[in-house]
Amino acid sequence: KHATHTTTTTTTATMLTMLLARSVGSASLQTKAASASASTLRLRAACGARLPQLSSSVSLQQQEQLRPYGTPASEQKAAEKNSSSQEEGLPTDYRKHWREAPSWEKRYGGGRHAFPDWIEHLDRKMFYKIGFGLTALTATAGVGLGATSFAVVGLPTALFWFIGLRDINQTQHTIRRNFPVFGNIRYLFETIRPEIRQYFIESDDLQNPFSREQRSMVYQRSKLMTDTVPFGTRKQVYKPGFEWIHHSMYPTKVDYQKVRVKIGNKDCLKPYSAARLNVSAMSFGAISANAILALNRAALEGQFYHNTGEGSISRYHKQHGGDLVWNLGTAYFGARDKDGNFSPELFRSTIQATPSVRMIEIKLSQGAKPGSGGILPRQKITPDIAEARGVGFDRDVISPSTHTAFTGPRGLILFVRRLRELSGGLPVGFKLCVGRPEEFASVVKAMIEMDHYPDFITIDGSEGGTGAAPLEFTDSVGMPLVEGLTLVHNLLIGCNIRQHITLIASGKIISGFDLVKTIALGADVCNSARGMMFSLGCIQALKCGSNRCPTGIATQDEELQKGLVVEEKWKRVCNFQASTLRNAFKLIGAVGLSDPVDLEPEHIIRRVSEHRVMSYEAMFAKTTPGELLEPGNTSPFLREALAAAKSYGELHC
């Protein structure tokens, strides 16, 4: 019964299609009608029932009318014969009207849009055929055309044989062994792929890791060029992830007397007044001497600080006298004995010999590779690097993944106190990429119990990273800046110790909006590394670890360094830093505020879906001073972290 109804419906559809085809004379509709008729016959055969034929419900006169114009009755009968043959399970001859598809289309069709893999024919057999052909051509040229023609043809032939035989005999690359000479095309394209992608394919807003729009903004500001954008935003404002700031109907002007931040608590004898944007940690060795000179001169002229990175203080850091933050890592470069352990005497002597050091930063981890150490191969150690780091030339230099001068939360706070005393009262803090919340909470617990606090804490987001690292650590370890900064900020407020500690943030901060957003989330000061590199002339060639940086920044090659002219580049760094701050303060004024400290997470809005937006205040927990020290309702995440810190502290404090 169901089959009868289905077939009747299909028959009706067939009739309508044929009538429409007759009326408009459409060949495509005629084809569809024939296909529908064949479907009806197949359904009848599958059901095994004597269902009504089209002819039983339509008269002969009506069938004649349904036949498309220009179709002879003989052809109509032939079509009916083919249909009846199909119903009986016999092969039909309709395929003879179709053109046979070429072999490559059969192989690469089906919507994959692939191009024929012609290179598979250029295998070893083809190599020998071409090689012997070139050899015969060379011999002919030598006999009939003279020595000049022989040389013109013979040199390419010899080169062809040399490359091909070398490819066949090498054992590292399968492609080159199987496809001599021609297999090298793959590696050629693979080599130039980043440049092709960057210059011809990549869109202006694709951040890998920084977009062309971001880089152009830095270049324009560092050169004091016009950085305005015509014809509106290029951003997809309704795409999840888009962020903006709530402005006020009554804009104000920022008090420029409040643009600097005092770093140093009650135990600090020499507090430091820091700019809101500074140079983040980049070591001498990772970047060149000329890059260090340009950055430090810019820090001097622009009145912001320059973080030395883990590679310690080199002669190039001292030359211009710009303010320095000495980054003291796990290898204690510049303050280590011959066994690699921390040396208080060397630390004190370095401080006394470098009056431009304004703060000390203990590096626990960094965003590029949190939880991982490093190695400096001995072949990369130059006399200048050896002098700065206090190492020799006879062995590789290892940076452990953890410190040997202290262990546990209490040990960290005691080490902070020790460095403050050795430095004569300079501000001392530590830097980390946040990982397990209970571990940081245990450090907070130790601060409260010991009533001793670092002067600052630097939060490095996992998206940061001028340091080379394994892909797993770069992509899959550590909290991004937003989550890490929010956690630390709220823990310090909830434990009522935020007033003792300055928060410094780093991680892809490159524009005025980045700066404002980070301050709104709790940071007092921001650092930028790659933004400063772009202002030096970095083109994001992604060759930082090859010692072949084309701009002379991330290399120790003296010839490449000559391209970086210090007297020109320091001005660009200074311009970029000042322009970014100026635009950040304009944004703060647009919000209706006169002081950056008044920024709150509620001012920053993020689109979380196509039809929903949320402020950062609604997205993340917010604590009140002392809230976590008293029983009551608060964020389960923060309270669980603090509770876990108690048991963690019992084991490690």
C-alpha positions in Angstrom: 0.0 0.0 0.0 2.8 2.4 0.9 4.7 1.5 -2.3 1.5 2.1 -4.3 1.2 5.6 -2.8 4.9 6.4 -3.3 4.7 5.3 -7.0 1.6 7.3 -7.6 3.3 10.4 -6.1 6.4 9.8 -8.3 4.2 9.2 -11.4 2.4 12.5 -10.7 5.7 14.3 -10.4 6.8 12.7 -13.6 3.7 13.9 -15.4 4.1 17.5 -14.1 7.8 17.5 -15.1 7.1 16.3 -18.6 4.2 18.8 -19.1 6.5 21.6 -18.0 9.3 20.4 -20.3 6.9 20.3 -23.2 5.7 23.9 -22.5 9.1 25.4 -22.2 11.1 23.1 -24.4 13.7 22.5 -21.8 16.2 19.7 -22.5 17.3 19.6 -18.8 13.7 19.2 -17.6 13.2 16.5 -20.2 16.2 14.6 -18.9 14.8 15.0 -15.3 11.5 13.6 -16.5 13.1 10.6 -18.0 15.1 10.1 -14.8 11.9 10.3 -12.7 10.3 7.7 -15.0 13.2 5.3 -14.6 13.0 5.8 -10.8 9.4 4.8 -10.9 10.2 1.6 -12.8 13.0 0.7 -10.4 10.7 1.2 -7.4 8.1 -1.1 -9.0 10.7 -3.8 -9.6 12.0 -3.5 -6.0 8.5 -3.8 -4.5 7.7 -6.9 -6.7 4.1 -5.6 -7.1 2.1 -4.9 -10.3 1.8 -1.2 -9.6 -0.1 1.0 -12.0 1.8 1.9 -15.1 1.8 5.5 -16.4 -0.2 4.2 -19.4 -2.9 2.7 -17.2 -3.8 6.1 -15.7 -3.1 8.2 -18.8 -4.8 7.8 -22.1 -2.9 7.2 -25.3 -3.8 10.7 -26.5 -2.5 12.2 -23.2 0.7 10.2 -23.5 1.2 11.6 -27.0 0.7 15.1 -25.6 3.2 14.5 -22.9 5.9 13.5 -25.4 8.3 16.4 -25.7 8.2 18.4 -29.0 10.5 17.1 -31.6 10.6 13.6 -30.2 9.6 11.0 -32.8 7.4 8.1 -31.7 10.1 5.6 -32.7 12.5 7.2 -30.2 9.8 7.2 -27.6 9.3 3.4 -28.1 13.0 2.8 -27.9 13.2 4.7 -24.6 10.3 2.6 -23.3 12.1 -0.6 -24.4 15.2 0.5 -22.5 13.1 1.2 -19.4 11.5 -2.2 -19.6 14.9 -3.8 -20.0 16.1 -2.0 -16.9 13.1 -3.2 -15.0 14.0 -6.8 -15.9 17.6 -6.2 -14.6 19.2 -6.1 -18.1 22.0 -3.6 -18.9 21.0 -0.5 -20.8 22.8 1.4 -23.5 22.4 4.9 -22.2 26.1 5.2 -21.4 27.0 5.3 -25.0 25.7 8.9 -25.2 28.2 10.0 -22.4 31.8 11.1 -23.1 34.3 8.9 -21.3 36.1 11.0 -18.6 39.9 11.2 -18.9 42.0 9.1 -16.5 43.3 12.0 -14.5 39.8 13.3 -14.0 38.6 10.0 -12.7 41.5 9.9 -10.3 41.4 13.4 -9.0 37.7 14.3 -9.5 34.9 14.0 -7.0 35.2 17.5 -5.7 38.7 17.3 -4.4 40.0 19.8 -6.9 43.4 18.3 -7.0 45.9 18.8 -9.8 47.4 15.8 -11.6 50.5 14.6 -9.8 52.7 14.8 -12.8 55.9 14.7 -10.7 55.3 11.0 -9.9 56.4 10.3 -13.5 59.8 12.0 -12.9 61.2 9.0 -11.0 64.6 7.3 -11.3 63.8 5.8 -14.7 62.9 9.2 -16.0 66.0 10.6 -14.5 68.2 8.2 -16.3 66.3 8.7 -19.6 66.8 12.5 -19.3 70.4 12.1 -18.2 71.4 9.9 -21.1 69.5 12.2 -23.5 71.4 15.2 -22.2 74.6 13.2 -22.5 73.9 12.3 -26.1 73.0 16.0 -26.8 76.3 17.1 -25.2 78.3 14.6 -27.2 76.6 15.8 -30.4 77.2 19.4 -29.6 80.9 18.7 -28.9 81.4 16.9 -32.2 79.4 19.2 -34.5 79.3 22.6 -32.9 82.7 23.1 -31.2 84.0 23.7 -27.7 81.8 26.6 -26.8 78.6 24.7 -27.5 80.0 21.7 -25.7 80.6 23.8 -22.6 77.1 25.4 -22.8 75.4 22.0 -23.0 77.9 20.0 -21.0 77.8 22.1 -17.8 74.1 21.7 -17.2 74.3 18.0 -18.0 77.1 17.5 -15.5 75.2 19.4 -12.9 72.1 17.3 -13.6 74.0 14.1 -13.1 75.8 15.4 -10.0 72.5 16.4 -8.3 70.7 13.3 -9.3 73.3 10.8 -8.2 73.8 12.7 -5.0 70.0 12.5 -4.3 69.9 8.7 -5.1 72.8 7.9 -2.8 71.8 10.1 0.2 69.7 8.3 2.9 67.9 11.1 4.7 65.1 12.1 2.3 62.9 9.5 0.6 61.5 12.0 -1.9 64.9 12.9 -3.2 65.9 9.2 -3.5 62.8 8.3 -5.4 62.6 11.4 -7.6 66.2 12.6 -8.2 66.7 16.3 -9.1 62.9 16.9 -9.4 62.2 16.0 -5.8 64.2 19.1 -4.7 61.3 21.2 -6.0 59.3 20.2 -2.9 62.0 21.5 -0.6 62.5 24.6 -2.6 58.8 25.5 -2.2 58.8 24.5 1.4 61.7 26.9 2.0 60.0 29.9 0.4 56.5 29.0 1.7 56.6 31.5 4.7 57.6 34.4 2.4 54.9 33.5 -0.2 52.3 33.2 2.5 53.2 36.4 4.2 53.5 38.6 1.1 50.8 37.1 -1.2 48.3 34.9 0.7 48.1 36.1 4.4 45.2 38.5 5.1 45.8 41.7 6.9 44.1 40.5 10.2 45.5 37.0 10.4 47.6 36.8 13.6 50.4 34.3 13.0 51.6 35.4 15.5 51.1 39.1 14.6 48.9 40.3 11.8 50.1 42.5 9.0 47.8 45.2 10.3 49.5 45.1 13.7 53.0 45.2 12.2 52.1 48.1 9.9 50.8 50.0 12.9 54.1 49.6 14.8 56.1 50.6 11.7 54.0 53.7 11.1 54.2 54.9 14.7 57.9 54.2 15.0 58.5 56.3 11.9 56.0 59.0 13.0 53.9 58.4 9.9 50.2 58.7 9.7 48.6 55.7 11.4 44.9 56.5 10.8 42.8 53.9 9.0 40.3 55.0 6.2 36.9 53.6 5.4 36.1 52.0 8.7 37.2 49.0 10.7 38.4 45.8 9.0 37.4 43.8 12.0 34.5 41.3 12.0 32.6 43.0 14.8 30.0 40.2 15.1 32.5 37.4 15.2 33.1 35.8 18.6 36.3 37.1 20.2 35.9 40.7 19.1 36.6 43.1 21.9 35.9 46.8 22.5 35.8 49.4 25.3 32.7 51.1 26.6 33.2 54.8 26.0 31.6 57.7 27.9 29.3 60.4 26.6 31.5 62.8 28.6 35.2 62.2 27.7 38.0 63.6 29.9 41.7 64.1 29.7 44.2 61.9 31.5 46.4 63.5 34.1 49.8 62.9 32.6 51.4 63.3 36.1 49.8 59.9 36.9 51.3 58.0 34.0 54.2 56.6 36.0 53.9 53.9 38.7 56.0 53.7 41.9 57.4 50.2 42.5 58.6 49.4 46.0 56.8 48.5 49.2 57.6 49.1 52.9 60.7 47.0 52.8 62.2 48.7 49.8 64.8 51.4 50.4 65.1 52.5 46.7 61.7 52.5 45.0 61.6 53.0 41.3 59.2 55.1 39.2 58.3 53.1 36.2 56.6 54.0 32.9 53.4 52.2 32.0 55.1 50.5 28.9 58.6 49.1 28.9 61.0 46.8 27.1 60.3 43.1 28.1 63.0 40.5 28.7 65.2 39.7 25.7 68.7 38.3 26.4 72.0 39.3 24.8 72.7 36.2 22.7 69.1 35.9 21.7 69.3 39.3 20.2 72.3 41.2 18.8 74.6 43.7 20.3 73.2 46.5 18.1 69.7 45.6 19.1 70.7 45.9 22.8 72.4 49.2 22.2 69.3 50.6 20.4 66.8 49.4 23.0 68.9 50.8 25.9 69.4 54.1 24.3 65.7 54.3 23.7 65.1 53.5 27.3 67.4 56.3 28.4 65.8 58.9 26.1 62.2 57.7 26.6 62.5 57.2 30.4 61.3 53.6 30.5 63.2 50.5 31.7 64.9 47.8 29.7 64.7 44.2 31.0 68.0 42.4 30.4 66.5 38.9 29.9 68.1 35.8 31.5 71.4 36.4 29.7 72.5 38.9 32.3 74.1 42.4 31.9 76.5 42.8 29.0 78.8 45.7 28.2 76.2 46.8 25.6 73.5 47.2 28.3 75.9 49.5 30.2 77.1 51.7 27.3 74.2 54.2 27.2 73.1 54.0 30.9 69.4 53.3 30.3 67.4 52.0 33.3 67.8 48.2 33.6 65.8 45.4 35.3 68.2 42.5 35.9 66.5 39.3 35.1 68.0 36.5 37.3 67.2 33.1 35.9 67.9 29.5 37.0 71.5 29.6 35.6 72.3 32.8 37.6 74.2 34.4 34.7 76.3 37.2 36.0 76.1 35.9 39.6 77.2 32.3 39.4 80.2 30.4 40.6 82.2 28.0 38.5 79.7 25.2 39.3 76.7 27.2 38.2 75.4 28.0 41.7 74.3 31.4 43.0 77.1 33.5 44.3 76.2 36.4 46.7 79.6 38.0 46.2 79.4 38.1 42.4 75.8 39.4 42.6 76.8 42.2 44.9 79.8 43.2 42.8 77.7 43.2 39.6 75.2 45.5 41.3 77.9 47.9 42.5 79.5 48.0 39.0 76.2 48.7 37.3 74.4 51.8 38.8 71.8 51.7 36.0 70.2 48.5 37.5 67.0 49.7 39.1 65.2 46.5 39.9 65.9 42.7 40.3 63.6 40.1 38.7 63.8 36.4 39.7 62.7 34.4 36.7 60.7 31.3 37.7 59.2 30.7 34.2 58.4 32.4 31.0 55.5 32.4 28.6 57.4 30.9 25.7 58.4 27.7 27.6 57.0 27.5 31.1 58.5 24.6 33.1 61.3 24.1 30.7 65.0 24.9 30.9 67.4 25.7 28.1 70.8 25.0 26.6 73.4 27.3 25.0 75.7 25.2 22.8 79.3 26.0 23.2 79.8 26.8 19.5 77.4 29.7 19.9 79.3 31.2 22.9 81.1 34.3 21.8 83.7 36.2 23.9 81.0 38.9 24.7 78.4 36.3 25.7 80.9 34.5 27.9 81.9 37.8 29.6 78.3 38.7 30.2 77.2 35.4 31.5 80.3 34.4 33.4 80.8 31.1 31.5 83.6 29.4 29.6 84.0 28.2 26.1 84.7 24.5 26.8 81.2 23.2 27.4 77.5 23.7 26.7 75.8 26.0 29.2 72.7 24.5 30.8 69.8 26.6 32.2 67.9 24.2 34.6 64.2 24.2 34.7 64.2 25.1 38.4 66.2 27.2 40.9 68.9 25.7 43.1 69.2 28.7 45.5 65.8 28.0 47.1 62.9 25.6 47.2 59.3 26.0 48.0 57.2 29.1 48.6 58.9 30.2 51.8 62.3 29.7 50.1 61.2 32.0 47.3 60.2 34.8 49.8 63.4 34.4 51.7 65.4 34.7 48.5 63.5 37.9 47.6 64.5 39.3 51.0 68.1 38.2 50.5 68.5 39.8 47.1 67.0 43.0 48.5 69.6 43.1 51.2 72.5 42.3 48.8 71.4 45.0 46.3 71.2 47.7 48.9 67.4 48.0 49.0 66.4 47.8 45.3 62.9 46.6 44.4 62.9 42.8 44.0 60.2 40.7 42.5 59.7 37.5 40.5 58.3 36.6 37.1 56.2 33.6 36.1 53.8 32.1 33.7 50.9 31.0 35.9 50.3 27.2 36.0 48.7 25.4 38.9 46.6 27.9 40.9 47.3 26.2 44.3 51.0 26.7 43.9 50.7 30.4 43.5 48.2 30.5 46.3 50.8 28.7 48.5 53.2 31.6 47.7 50.5 34.1 48.8 50.0 32.1 52.0 53.8 32.2 52.7 53.8 36.0 52.1 51.0 36.5 54.7 52.6 34.2 57.3 56.0 35.8 56.9 54.7 39.3 56.5 57.1 39.9 53.7 56.2 40.7 50.1 58.0 41.1 46.8 57.9 44.6 45.4 56.4 43.4 42.1 55.3 40.2 40.3 55.5 39.9 36.5 52.8 37.8 34.9 53.9 36.4 31.5 51.1 35.0 29.4 51.6 31.8 27.5 51.0 33.7 24.2 54.2 35.6 24.9 57.5 34.3 23.6 60.6 35.7 22.0 62.5 32.6 23.3 62.7 29.5 21.1 61.0 26.5 22.6 59.6 23.0 21.7 56.2 23.2 20.1 54.5 21.4 22.9 55.6 24.0 25.5 54.8 26.9 23.2 51.3 25.8 22.3 50.1 23.7 25.2 51.6 24.8 28.5 50.8 27.8 30.8 47.9 30.1 31.3 47.3 32.9 28.8 47.7 36.4 30.1 44.1 37.2 30.7 43.4 34.2 32.9 46.8 34.3 34.7 46.6 38.0 35.4 43.0 37.8 36.6 43.8 34.9 39.0 46.8 36.6 40.5 45.1 40.0 40.8 42.0 38.5 42.6 44.0 36.3 44.9 46.1 39.2 46.1 43.0 41.4 46.6 41.1 38.6 48.3 44.0 38.1 50.7 44.2 41.9 51.3 47.9 42.2 50.2 47.4 43.8 46.7 48.5 47.2 48.0 52.0 45.8 48.7 52.7 44.4 45.3 52.9 46.0 41.8 51.7 43.8 39.0 53.6 43.8 35.7 52.1 42.1 32.7 53.6 40.9 29.4 52.2 38.9 26.5 51.4 40.3 23.0 50.9 43.8 24.2 51.4 45.9 21.1 48.7 48.6 20.8 47.1 51.2 23.1 44.0 49.0 23.4 46.1 46.0 24.5 47.6 48.3 27.2 44.3 49.6 28.4 42.7 46.1 28.5 45.6 44.7 30.5 45.5 47.6 33.0 41.7 47.1 33.3 42.3 43.4 34.2 44.6 44.4 37.1 48.1 45.2 35.7 49.9 48.4 36.9 52.7 48.2 34.3 53.1 46.5 31.0 56.1 45.1 29.1 56.4 44.5 25.3 59.1 42.5 23.6 57.9 41.8 20.0 56.4 45.3 19.7 59.8 46.7 20.4 61.4 44.3 17.9 59.0 45.5 15.2 60.0 49.1 15.9 63.6 48.0 15.5 62.7 46.7 12.0 61.7 43.1 12.6 59.7 41.8 9.6 58.5 38.5 11.3 60.7 36.4 9.1 60.5 33.7 11.8 64.2 32.9 11.6 65.0 33.9 15.2 66.6 30.5 16.0 68.7 30.2 12.9 71.2 33.0 13.5 70.2 34.3 10.1 67.8 37.0 11.0 67.7 39.3 7.9 67.1 42.5 10.0 70.2 42.0 12.3 68.1 41.7 15.4 68.0 38.0 16.4 71.5 37.1 15.2 75.1 37.2 16.3 76.3 37.4 12.7 78.4 40.6 12.5 77.6 41.2 8.8 73.9 41.0 9.4 74.2 43.3 12.5 75.6 46.0 10.3 72.2 46.5 8.8 70.8 47.7 12.1 72.0 51.3 12.6 71.7 52.1 16.3 71.5 55.9 15.8 68.4 55.4 13.6 66.6 52.6 15.4 66.7 53.9 18.9 64.6 56.8 17.8 62.0 54.5 16.3 61.7 52.5 19.5 61.2 55.7 21.5 58.6 56.9 19.0 56.6 53.6 19.2 56.6 53.6 23.0 55.5 57.2 23.3 52.8 56.8 20.5 51.4 53.7 22.1 51.1 55.4 25.5 49.5 58.5 24.0 46.8 56.4 22.2 46.2 54.4 25.4 45.7 57.6 27.4 43.3 58.9 24.8 41.2 55.7 25.2 41.2 56.1 28.9 39.9 59.6 28.5 37.2 58.4 26.1 36.0 56.1 28.8 35.5 59.2 31.0 38.4 58.6 33.4 41.4 60.7 34.3 43.6 58.1 35.9 44.5 54.6 34.6 44.0 53.1 38.1 40.2 53.7 37.7 40.0 51.2 34.8 37.9 48.1 35.7 37.1 44.8 33.9 33.5 46.1 33.3 34.9 48.6 30.8 36.1 45.9 28.4 33.5 44.0 26.4 34.0 40.7 24.5 31.7 39.0 22.1 31.3 35.4 23.2 28.9 34.4 20.5 27.2 35.8 17.5 24.3 37.1 19.6 25.8 37.6 23.0 28.4 39.9 24.6 29.9 40.0 28.1 32.1 42.3 30.1 35.3 40.9 31.6 33.7 41.6 35.0 30.9 39.1 34.2 33.3 36.6 32.7 35.8 36.4 35.6 35.4 36.3 39.4 36.1 39.5 41.3 37.0 39.6 44.9 36.9 42.3 47.6 39.8 43.1 49.9 40.2 40.3 52.6 37.3 38.3 51.2 39.3 35.1 50.9 40.5 35.3 54.5 37.0 35.3 56.0 34.4 32.5 55.7 31.6 33.2 53.3 30.5 32.9 49.7 33.0 33.7 47.0 34.4 32.2 43.8 34.7 28.4 44.3 37.7 28.5 42.0 39.7 30.9 44.1 38.6 29.4 47.4 39.6 25.9 46.2 43.0 27.3 45.1 43.6 28.8 48.5 42.4 25.6 50.3 44.7 23.5 48.2 47.5 25.9 49.1 47.2 24.9 52.7 48.0 21.3 52.1 50.5 22.2 49.4 52.2 24.6 51.8 52.5 21.9 54.5 54.6 19.9 52.2 56.7 22.6 50.5 56.9 25.5 53.0 
